[in-house]
Amino acid sequence: MTFGARLLIAMVTILVVTVLGTMVAADRWLRSSIEGSLADEMQREARLFGIALPDDAAQLAPATRRLSTIGNRRLTVVDSTGRVVGDSEFDDASLALLDNHLTRPEIAEALATGTGVAKRYSESTNRVELKVAVRAWPGVVRVSAPIDQVDAVVSDAQRSVFVAGLAALALGIVLAWFGGQEVARPLRQLAATARSLTAGQPLSYPATAIPEVRQLVRAFRAMQEELASRMDELLHGREETSALLDSMLESVVAVNQAGEVVFCNTALRRMLNFGDADPIPNLRELFRQTEARQVVDAVLQGDAVLGRELTLDGRVVLVTARPLPDRGAVVCLHDITSLRRLEAVRRDFVANVSHELRTPITSIAGYADILANDAPDPKTATQFLEVIRTNAARMQRLVDDLLDLARLESGTWHPDVQRIDAGDVARAAWGPYAERAETVGTTFAIEVDENAHLHADAEALRQILTNLLDNASRHTPPGGHIHVQVAAVDTGTSVIVSDTGSGIPAEHLPRIFERFYRADPSRSRSQGGTGLGLSIVKHLVESHGGHIDITSAVGRGTTVRITFPTLPPRRPALD
């Protein structure tokens, strides 16, 4: 039910109760007032009649009837014994039949106090009468008047009050309706404003002359402004929190009690290969591995999980999960795959360096001990010293290669780019291996395109070609062929080193540039390789902005293709 209808019903109820109450009160008050006035008047008449009555008892009855016609009242005369000696309503013969009136209340009261008033039903006249008796003559004079006169006056008054009440009720209904509309209209507009507020639509506040409703509108406006301010603060804080979480490297996901995802940052989507608009499944479906499911079940049951290391889809993640007050949970996943890979690389590096150094150190220590303790003949000593020198040189090469690789990986070295003659650099790099190659019948050829203009660091190119030619000479059997070609290409200049050696199995090619990786470890160590050459070559080429790739087939040889850009940015070399 609307407020206007409630107000109208309330006003009508109040008006009806007021009119009925007024009619009841008016009836009682008016009846009491009229009866009181009538009783006073009848008392005065009774006293006058008492004075006017004759002393002769024989004349009382006719005098009573005569006086009654003057006052238009019923007049009754009772002696002190209660016998009716005169009554204007009865003749002389009938007076003897009337009952003794000594017990009548008004008669008894008049004899006792001088005046008596009573309203009662009269058996002699068969009607309700107002009776006023006064002590007079030798007994009591009583004046009676039918109450019908009072009822008629009261009825007329009640009709007037009823008509006035109906008019007031009608006027009140009209005023209540207009008043209800006047109050309900701004309230309806205020309710519409509240709905617009929840829907995010423009707000319109009602204008009203009612002070209380106007205060309500002002309070609502102030509440809306405060709510808007708080909402802006919350949105700003949420945006800041969202931006902060999205900028985190760690993956963060918040779920409700059922495990449904309510928030996740960009890092989680990236880690689990979800697009920006892709829905994230339930946390229990997201982490299906047994250990991960145990973490999910534990945190959704209210237990915190701190620093649990798990493997998810080939990734190593560190999981921290805490329950939320609403029985949900927030889970943070830190991808430490690269860290574990670096730790593995570090372990492998230490193991490889230790392994590479152990053999020459053992040889040096063993031969030096023999020289110190056994005093061999000069020829044997010379042989031992040569072994010591060779292994020391091998250790020196390993240390130099490690230092070069560390300098390249740290980014502190930049090529001193200039135009160079690749043919001269290739011939200089081949020099240390020419005699050995000639001995075993390995042929070497250099082909330089006259249109090729190579821009590179001369020392870096020498080191690149030295490593590549060293590998080629060690893996090319007697009678083989090693070829260096310098040619112009669309993106710059390419340097190609090819051989007809033993070749590299296809399964080893993806890892050929890793440090200490050897396709044939035993053979490489026996020939003095450190396992760092190709890794150094790759870093040197990439420092020039170029790229390198290798193609090989077992028993058919290997081809290394290096491409240098036309003219990379020139930077000063850093030592």
C-alpha positions as CSV (number, residue, x, y, z in Angstrom):
1,M,0.0,0.0,0.0
2,T,1.3,3.4,-0.9
3,F,2.2,6.1,1.5
4,G,-0.6,8.4,0.1
5,A,-3.2,5.6,0.6
6,R,-2.0,5.0,4.2
7,L,-2.1,8.7,5.0
8,L,-5.6,9.0,3.5
9,I,-6.9,6.0,5.5
10,A,-5.3,7.4,8.6
11,M,-6.9,10.8,8.1
12,V,-10.3,9.3,7.4
13,T,-10.1,7.1,10.5
14,I,-9.1,10.1,12.6
15,L,-11.9,12.2,11.2
16,V,-14.5,9.4,11.7
17,V,-13.4,8.8,15.3
18,T,-13.4,12.6,15.9
19,V,-16.9,13.1,14.5
20,L,-18.3,10.1,16.4
21,G,-16.6,11.3,19.5
22,T,-18.0,14.8,19.0
23,M,-21.5,13.5,18.5
24,V,-21.3,11.3,21.7
25,A,-19.8,14.2,23.7
26,A,-22.3,16.7,22.3
27,D,-25.1,14.4,23.1
28,R,-24.0,13.9,26.7
29,W,-23.1,17.5,27.2
30,L,-26.1,19.0,25.5
31,R,-28.5,16.6,27.2
32,S,-27.0,17.3,30.6
33,S,-27.0,21.1,29.9
34,I,-30.6,21.1,28.7
35,E,-31.8,18.9,31.5
36,G,-30.0,21.1,34.0
37,S,-31.5,24.3,32.6
38,L,-35.0,22.6,32.4
39,A,-34.7,21.4,36.0
40,D,-33.8,24.9,37.2
41,E,-36.7,26.4,35.4
42,M,-39.1,23.8,36.7
43,Q,-37.8,24.4,40.2
44,R,-38.6,28.1,39.9
45,E,-42.0,27.2,38.5
46,A,-42.7,24.8,41.3
47,R,-41.9,27.4,43.9
48,L,-44.2,29.9,42.2
49,F,-46.9,27.3,41.9
50,G,-46.5,26.5,45.6
51,I,-47.0,30.2,46.5
52,A,-50.1,30.4,44.2
53,L,-51.8,27.3,45.6
54,P,-54.8,28.0,47.9
55,D,-54.8,27.0,51.5
56,D,-58.2,25.3,51.2
57,A,-57.7,21.6,50.5
58,A,-60.9,21.5,48.6
59,Q,-59.7,24.0,46.1
60,L,-56.3,22.3,45.5
61,A,-57.4,20.0,42.7
62,P,-59.1,22.7,40.5
63,A,-56.2,25.1,41.3
64,T,-53.7,22.5,40.3
65,R,-55.3,22.0,36.9
66,R,-55.7,25.7,36.4
67,L,-52.0,26.5,37.2
68,S,-50.9,23.6,35.0
69,T,-52.5,25.3,32.0
70,I,-50.6,28.5,32.7
71,G,-47.2,26.8,32.9
72,N,-47.9,24.1,30.4
73,R,-46.5,21.6,32.9
74,R,-47.9,18.7,34.8
75,L,-48.4,19.9,38.3
76,T,-48.7,17.5,41.2
77,V,-49.4,18.3,44.9
78,V,-48.5,15.8,47.6
79,D,-49.2,16.2,51.3
80,S,-46.6,15.4,53.9
81,T,-48.0,11.8,54.2
82,G,-47.3,11.1,50.5
83,R,-51.0,11.2,49.4
84,V,-51.6,13.0,46.1
85,V,-54.1,15.8,46.8
86,G,-53.8,17.4,43.3
87,D,-52.6,16.4,39.9
88,S,-53.3,18.3,36.7
89,E,-53.5,15.1,34.7
90,F,-56.2,13.4,36.8
91,D,-59.7,14.4,38.0
92,D,-60.9,14.2,41.6
93,A,-62.2,10.7,41.3
94,S,-59.0,9.4,39.9
95,L,-56.8,11.0,42.6
96,A,-57.9,8.5,45.1
97,L,-56.6,5.7,42.9
98,L,-53.1,7.0,42.7
99,D,-50.3,5.3,44.8
100,N,-48.8,7.0,47.7
101,H,-45.8,9.1,46.6
102,L,-43.9,9.1,49.8
103,T,-41.3,6.7,48.3
104,R,-40.9,8.5,45.1
105,P,-37.2,9.7,45.0
106,E,-37.9,13.3,44.2
107,I,-40.7,13.5,46.9
108,A,-38.5,11.9,49.5
109,E,-35.5,14.1,48.6
110,A,-37.7,17.3,48.6
111,L,-39.2,16.4,52.1
112,A,-35.6,15.8,53.3
113,T,-33.7,18.6,51.7
114,G,-36.3,21.0,50.3
115,T,-35.7,20.1,46.6
116,G,-35.7,16.8,44.7
117,V,-35.0,16.0,41.1
118,A,-35.5,12.7,39.3
119,K,-35.8,11.4,35.7
120,R,-37.8,8.3,35.5
121,Y,-40.6,6.4,33.9
122,S,-44.0,7.5,35.2
123,E,-46.5,4.6,35.5
124,S,-49.4,7.0,35.7
125,T,-48.6,8.7,32.4
126,N,-46.7,5.9,30.8
127,R,-43.7,8.1,29.7
128,V,-40.3,9.2,30.9
129,E,-40.5,12.5,32.7
130,L,-38.2,14.9,34.4
131,K,-39.7,15.6,37.8
132,V,-38.7,18.5,40.1
133,A,-40.2,18.7,43.6
134,V,-40.0,21.5,46.2
135,R,-41.2,21.6,49.7
136,A,-44.2,24.1,49.7
137,W,-47.7,24.4,51.0
138,P,-48.2,21.8,53.7
139,G,-46.4,19.2,51.6
140,V,-44.6,19.0,48.3
141,V,-45.3,20.7,44.9
142,R,-43.9,18.7,42.0
143,V,-43.6,19.9,38.4
144,S,-43.1,17.2,35.7
145,A,-42.2,17.6,32.0
146,P,-41.9,14.8,29.4
147,I,-38.2,14.2,28.4
148,D,-39.4,13.9,24.8
149,Q,-38.8,17.7,24.5
150,V,-35.2,17.2,25.5
151,D,-34.7,14.3,23.2
152,A,-36.1,16.4,20.3
153,V,-33.7,19.2,21.0
154,V,-30.8,16.8,21.4
155,S,-31.7,14.9,18.2
156,D,-31.8,18.2,16.3
157,A,-28.4,19.0,17.7
158,Q,-27.1,15.6,16.8
159,R,-28.3,15.9,13.3
160,S,-26.6,19.3,13.0
161,V,-23.4,17.8,14.4
162,F,-23.7,14.8,12.1
163,V,-24.1,17.0,9.0
164,A,-21.2,19.2,10.1
165,G,-19.2,16.0,10.7
166,L,-20.0,14.7,7.2
167,A,-18.9,18.0,5.7
168,A,-15.8,18.0,7.8
169,L,-15.1,14.3,6.8
170,A,-15.5,15.1,3.1
171,L,-13.3,18.2,3.4
172,G,-10.8,16.2,5.5
173,I,-10.7,13.4,2.8
174,V,-10.0,15.9,0.1
175,L,-7.4,17.7,2.2
176,A,-5.9,14.4,3.2
177,W,-5.7,13.2,-0.4
178,F,-4.0,16.4,-1.5
179,G,-1.8,16.4,1.5
180,G,-0.8,12.8,1.0
181,Q,0.0,13.5,-2.6
182,E,2.1,16.5,-1.6
183,V,4.0,14.3,0.8
184,A,4.1,11.2,-1.3
185,R,5.2,12.9,-4.5
186,P,8.7,14.0,-3.3
187,L,9.0,10.6,-1.6
188,R,8.3,8.8,-4.9
189,Q,10.8,11.0,-6.6
190,L,13.3,10.3,-3.9
191,A,12.7,6.6,-4.4
192,A,13.3,7.0,-8.1
193,T,16.5,8.9,-7.3
194,A,17.6,6.0,-5.2
195,R,16.9,3.5,-8.0
196,S,18.8,5.8,-10.4
197,L,21.7,5.8,-7.9
198,T,21.9,2.1,-7.8
199,A,21.7,1.9,-11.6
200,G,24.4,4.5,-12.1
201,Q,22.0,6.9,-13.9
202,P,21.9,10.8,-13.5
203,L,20.2,11.9,-10.3
204,S,17.3,14.3,-9.9
205,Y,16.3,15.5,-6.5
206,P,12.6,16.6,-5.8
207,A,11.7,20.1,-4.7
208,T,9.2,20.3,-1.7
209,A,7.9,22.8,0.7
210,I,7.5,20.2,3.5
211,P,10.4,20.9,6.0
212,E,10.7,17.3,7.1
213,V,10.8,16.0,3.6
214,R,13.2,18.7,2.6
215,Q,15.5,17.7,5.4
216,L,15.2,14.1,4.2
217,V,16.2,15.2,0.6
218,R,19.2,17.1,2.0
219,A,20.2,14.1,4.1
220,F,19.9,11.8,1.0
221,R,21.9,14.2,-1.1
222,A,24.6,14.4,1.5
223,M,24.6,10.6,1.8
224,Q,24.8,10.2,-2.0
225,E,27.8,12.7,-2.1
226,E,29.5,10.8,0.7
227,L,28.7,7.5,-1.0
228,A,30.1,8.8,-4.3
229,S,33.3,10.0,-2.5
230,R,33.7,6.6,-0.8
231,M,33.0,4.8,-4.0
232,D,35.6,6.9,-5.8
233,E,38.1,6.1,-3.1
234,L,37.3,2.4,-3.3
235,L,37.6,2.4,-7.1
236,H,40.9,4.3,-6.9
237,G,42.1,1.9,-4.3
238,R,40.9,-1.1,-6.3
239,E,42.6,0.2,-9.4
240,E,45.8,0.8,-7.5
241,T,45.6,-2.7,-6.0
242,S,44.8,-4.2,-9.4
243,A,47.7,-2.3,-11.1
244,L,50.0,-3.4,-8.3
245,L,49.0,-7.0,-8.6
246,D,49.3,-6.9,-12.4
247,S,52.8,-5.5,-12.1
248,M,53.9,-8.3,-9.9
249,L,56.1,-11.1,-11.3
250,E,54.3,-13.5,-8.9
251,S,51.0,-15.0,-10.0
252,V,48.1,-14.2,-7.7
253,V,44.7,-15.7,-7.7
254,A,41.8,-15.2,-5.2
255,V,39.0,-17.7,-4.9
256,N,35.7,-18.0,-2.9
257,Q,34.8,-20.8,-0.6
258,A,33.8,-23.0,-3.5
259,G,37.1,-22.6,-5.2
260,E,35.8,-20.3,-8.0
261,V,38.2,-17.7,-9.1
262,V,37.1,-14.1,-8.3
263,F,40.4,-12.4,-9.2
264,C,43.7,-13.2,-10.9
265,N,46.5,-11.0,-12.1
266,T,48.1,-10.9,-15.5
267,A,51.1,-13.0,-14.4
268,L,48.8,-16.0,-13.6
269,R,47.2,-15.8,-17.0
270,R,50.6,-15.6,-18.6
271,M,52.0,-18.5,-16.6
272,L,49.0,-20.8,-17.3
273,N,48.6,-19.6,-21.0
274,F,45.2,-18.0,-20.6
275,G,44.1,-15.0,-22.6
276,D,42.9,-11.7,-21.1
277,A,39.3,-12.6,-21.7
278,D,39.5,-16.4,-21.1
279,P,37.5,-17.6,-18.1
280,I,39.7,-19.2,-15.4
281,P,38.4,-22.6,-14.2
282,N,37.8,-23.7,-10.7
283,L,41.0,-23.9,-8.6
284,R,40.6,-27.6,-8.1
285,E,40.4,-28.1,-11.9
286,L,43.2,-25.7,-12.5
287,F,45.7,-27.6,-10.3
288,R,45.1,-31.3,-11.0
289,Q,48.4,-32.7,-9.7
290,T,48.1,-34.5,-6.4
291,E,50.4,-32.2,-4.4
292,A,48.7,-29.1,-5.8
293,R,45.2,-30.5,-5.0
294,Q,46.4,-31.1,-1.4
295,V,47.5,-27.4,-1.2
296,V,44.1,-26.3,-2.6
297,D,42.1,-28.5,-0.2
298,A,44.2,-27.4,2.8
299,V,43.8,-23.6,2.1
300,L,40.0,-23.9,1.4
301,Q,39.6,-25.6,4.7
302,G,41.2,-22.7,6.4
303,D,44.9,-23.8,6.7
304,A,47.7,-21.6,5.6
305,V,50.3,-23.0,3.2
306,L,53.7,-21.3,3.2
307,G,56.5,-21.8,0.7
308,R,55.4,-25.2,-0.7
309,E,57.5,-26.0,-3.9
310,L,55.4,-27.8,-6.6
311,T,55.8,-28.8,-10.2
312,L,53.0,-27.6,-12.5
313,D,53.0,-28.5,-16.2
314,G,56.8,-28.6,-16.2
315,R,57.2,-25.4,-14.2
316,V,58.6,-25.3,-10.7
317,V,56.6,-22.9,-8.6
318,L,56.8,-21.8,-5.0
319,V,53.2,-21.7,-3.6
320,T,52.0,-19.5,-0.7
321,A,48.3,-19.7,0.2
322,R,46.3,-18.1,3.0
323,P,42.6,-18.4,3.8
324,L,40.5,-15.2,3.7
325,P,37.9,-14.1,6.4
326,D,35.0,-15.0,4.1
327,R,36.2,-18.6,3.8
328,G,37.8,-18.0,0.5
329,A,41.6,-18.0,-0.1
330,V,44.3,-16.1,-1.9
331,V,47.1,-18.1,-3.6
332,C,50.4,-16.7,-4.7
333,L,52.6,-18.7,-7.1
334,H,56.2,-17.7,-7.7
335,D,57.7,-19.3,-10.9
336,I,61.2,-20.4,-9.9
337,T,61.7,-22.5,-13.0
338,S,64.5,-20.2,-14.3
339,L,66.0,-20.0,-10.8
340,R,66.1,-23.8,-10.5
341,R,67.5,-24.0,-14.1
342,L,70.2,-21.5,-13.2
343,E,71.0,-23.5,-10.1
344,A,71.3,-26.6,-12.3
345,V,73.4,-24.7,-14.7
346,R,75.6,-23.5,-11.9
347,R,76.0,-27.0,-10.5
348,D,76.7,-28.3,-14.0
349,F,79.2,-25.5,-14.6
350,V,81.0,-26.2,-11.3
351,A,81.0,-29.9,-12.1
352,N,82.2,-29.3,-15.7
353,V,84.9,-26.9,-14.6
354,S,86.0,-29.2,-11.9
355,H,86.0,-32.1,-14.3
356,E,87.9,-30.2,-17.0
357,L,90.5,-29.1,-14.5
358,R,90.9,-32.4,-12.7
359,T,92.6,-34.2,-15.6
360,P,95.4,-31.6,-16.3
361,I,95.9,-30.9,-12.6
362,T,96.2,-34.6,-12.0
363,S,98.7,-35.0,-14.9
364,I,100.7,-31.9,-13.7
365,A,100.8,-33.1,-10.1
366,G,101.7,-36.7,-11.0
367,Y,104.5,-35.8,-13.4
368,A,105.8,-33.1,-11.1
369,D,105.9,-35.6,-8.2
370,I,107.9,-38.1,-10.3
371,L,110.3,-35.4,-11.3
372,A,110.7,-34.3,-7.7
373,N,111.1,-37.8,-6.2
374,D,112.4,-40.2,-8.8
375,A,115.0,-38.1,-10.7
376,P,114.4,-39.7,-14.2
377,D,116.9,-39.4,-17.0
378,P,117.0,-36.1,-18.9
379,K,115.1,-37.5,-21.9
380,T,112.2,-38.8,-19.7
381,A,112.3,-35.6,-17.7
382,T,112.0,-33.6,-20.8
383,Q,109.0,-35.7,-21.8
384,F,107.4,-35.2,-18.4
385,L,108.0,-31.5,-18.6
386,E,106.3,-31.3,-22.0
387,V,103.3,-33.1,-20.5
388,I,103.2,-30.6,-17.7
389,R,103.6,-27.7,-20.1
390,T,100.8,-29.1,-22.4
391,N,98.4,-29.5,-19.5
392,A,99.2,-26.1,-18.0
393,A,98.5,-24.6,-21.5
394,R,95.2,-26.5,-21.5
395,M,94.3,-25.1,-18.1
396,Q,95.3,-21.6,-19.3
397,R,93.0,-22.0,-22.4
398,L,90.2,-23.1,-20.1
399,V,90.6,-20.1,-17.8
400,D,90.9,-17.7,-20.7
401,D,87.8,-19.1,-22.3
402,L,85.9,-18.8,-19.0
403,L,87.0,-15.2,-18.6
404,D,86.0,-14.4,-22.2
405,L,82.6,-16.0,-21.7
406,A,82.0,-14.2,-18.4
407,R,82.9,-10.9,-20.0
408,L,80.6,-11.5,-22.9
409,E,77.7,-12.7,-20.8
410,S,78.0,-9.7,-18.4
411,G,77.4,-7.3,-21.3
412,T,80.6,-5.3,-20.5
413,W,82.2,-6.0,-23.8
414,H,81.1,-4.2,-27.0
415,P,82.7,-4.8,-30.5
416,D,84.9,-2.1,-32.0
417,V,83.3,-2.3,-35.4
418,Q,85.3,-1.4,-38.5
419,R,85.6,-2.6,-42.1
420,I,88.0,-5.5,-42.2
421,D,89.3,-8.0,-44.8
422,A,87.7,-11.3,-43.8
423,G,90.1,-13.2,-46.0
424,D,93.1,-12.0,-44.2
425,V,91.5,-12.7,-40.8
426,A,90.6,-16.2,-41.9
427,R,94.1,-16.9,-43.2
428,A,95.6,-15.7,-39.9
429,A,93.2,-17.8,-37.9
430,W,94.1,-20.9,-40.0
431,G,97.8,-20.5,-39.5
432,P,98.2,-22.5,-36.3
433,Y,96.4,-25.5,-37.9
434,A,97.9,-25.4,-41.4
435,E,101.0,-27.5,-40.6
436,R,98.9,-30.2,-39.0
437,A,96.3,-30.2,-41.7
438,E,99.0,-30.5,-44.4
439,T,100.5,-33.4,-42.6
440,V,97.2,-35.4,-42.7
441,G,96.3,-34.2,-46.1
442,T,93.4,-31.8,-45.2
443,T,92.9,-29.1,-47.7
444,F,91.9,-25.6,-46.8
445,A,90.3,-22.9,-49.1
446,I,89.1,-19.3,-48.7
447,E,86.5,-17.8,-51.0
448,V,85.7,-14.0,-50.6
449,D,83.0,-12.3,-52.6
450,E,84.4,-9.0,-53.9
451,N,81.0,-7.4,-53.1
452,A,81.1,-8.4,-49.5
453,H,81.9,-5.6,-47.1
454,L,82.3,-7.0,-43.6
455,H,82.0,-4.6,-40.7
456,A,83.1,-6.3,-37.4
457,D,85.6,-6.3,-34.6
458,A,88.8,-7.7,-36.1
459,E,89.9,-9.5,-32.9
460,A,86.4,-10.9,-32.3
461,L,86.3,-12.3,-35.9
462,R,89.7,-13.8,-35.4
463,Q,88.5,-15.5,-32.2
464,I,85.4,-16.7,-33.9
465,L,87.2,-18.2,-36.9
466,T,89.9,-19.7,-34.6
467,N,87.3,-21.6,-32.6
468,L,85.4,-22.8,-35.7
469,L,88.6,-23.8,-37.6
470,D,90.0,-25.6,-34.5
471,N,86.8,-27.6,-34.3
472,A,86.8,-28.3,-38.1
473,S,90.5,-29.4,-38.1
474,R,90.0,-31.7,-35.1
475,H,86.9,-33.4,-36.5
476,T,87.9,-33.6,-40.2
477,P,89.6,-36.9,-41.0
478,P,92.7,-37.1,-43.2
479,G,92.1,-36.2,-46.8
480,G,89.1,-34.0,-45.8
481,H,88.4,-30.4,-46.9
482,I,87.7,-27.2,-44.9
483,H,86.3,-24.2,-46.7
484,V,85.7,-20.6,-45.6
485,Q,83.3,-18.5,-47.7
486,V,82.6,-14.8,-47.3
487,A,79.5,-13.6,-49.3
488,A,77.2,-10.6,-49.4
489,V,73.5,-11.3,-48.4
490,D,70.4,-9.1,-48.2
491,T,70.8,-8.5,-44.4
492,G,74.6,-8.0,-44.5
493,T,77.6,-10.3,-44.9
494,S,77.8,-14.0,-44.2
495,V,80.8,-16.0,-43.2
496,I,80.4,-19.7,-43.8
497,V,82.8,-22.3,-42.4
498,S,82.2,-25.8,-43.7
499,D,84.1,-29.1,-43.4
500,T,83.8,-32.7,-44.5
501,G,84.3,-34.1,-41.0
502,S,82.5,-36.6,-38.9
503,G,79.4,-34.4,-38.5
504,I,77.1,-33.9,-35.5
505,P,74.0,-36.1,-34.8
506,A,70.7,-34.2,-35.1
507,E,69.7,-34.8,-31.5
508,H,72.8,-32.8,-30.3
509,L,72.3,-29.7,-32.5
510,P,69.8,-27.9,-30.2
511,R,72.4,-27.9,-27.4
512,I,75.6,-27.4,-29.3
513,F,76.0,-23.9,-28.1
514,E,75.7,-24.7,-24.4
515,R,78.8,-24.4,-22.2
516,F,80.9,-27.6,-21.9
517,Y,78.4,-29.5,-24.1
518,R,80.1,-32.0,-26.4
519,A,78.5,-34.3,-28.9
520,D,81.5,-36.7,-28.4
521,P,82.9,-35.8,-24.9
522,S,85.7,-38.4,-24.8
523,R,87.1,-37.5,-28.2
524,S,86.9,-33.7,-27.6
525,R,88.8,-34.0,-24.4
526,S,91.5,-36.2,-25.9
527,Q,92.0,-33.6,-28.6
528,G,92.2,-30.7,-26.1
529,G,88.8,-29.0,-26.5
530,T,87.4,-27.0,-23.6
531,G,83.7,-27.3,-24.6
532,L,83.4,-23.4,-24.5
533,G,84.3,-22.5,-28.0
534,L,80.9,-22.5,-29.7
535,S,79.3,-20.8,-26.7
536,I,81.9,-18.0,-27.0
537,V,81.4,-17.8,-30.8
538,K,77.6,-17.4,-30.3
539,H,78.0,-14.6,-27.8
540,L,80.5,-12.8,-30.0
541,V,78.3,-13.0,-33.1
542,E,75.2,-11.8,-31.1
543,S,77.2,-8.9,-29.7
544,H,77.6,-7.7,-33.3
545,G,73.8,-7.9,-33.8
546,G,74.2,-11.0,-36.0
547,H,73.1,-14.6,-35.7
548,I,74.6,-18.0,-36.2
549,D,73.2,-21.4,-37.1
550,I,74.7,-24.9,-37.7
551,T,73.6,-27.6,-40.1
552,S,75.3,-31.0,-40.0
553,A,74.9,-34.6,-41.0
554,V,76.8,-37.6,-39.5
555,G,79.6,-38.6,-41.8
556,R,79.0,-35.7,-44.3
557,G,80.4,-32.8,-42.4
558,T,79.2,-29.6,-40.7
559,T,78.4,-26.1,-42.0
560,V,78.4,-23.0,-39.7
561,R,76.7,-20.0,-41.1
562,I,77.3,-16.6,-39.5
563,T,75.6,-13.4,-40.6
564,F,76.8,-10.0,-39.7
565,P,74.6,-6.9,-40.2
566,T,75.7,-4.4,-42.8
567,L,76.9,-1.8,-40.3
568,P,75.9,-2.4,-36.6
569,P,76.1,0.5,-34.1
570,R,79.7,1.2,-33.2
571,R,80.5,1.3,-29.6
572,P,83.9,1.7,-27.8
573,A,85.3,-1.6,-26.6
574,L,85.3,-2.1,-22.9
575,D,88.1,-4.0,-21.2
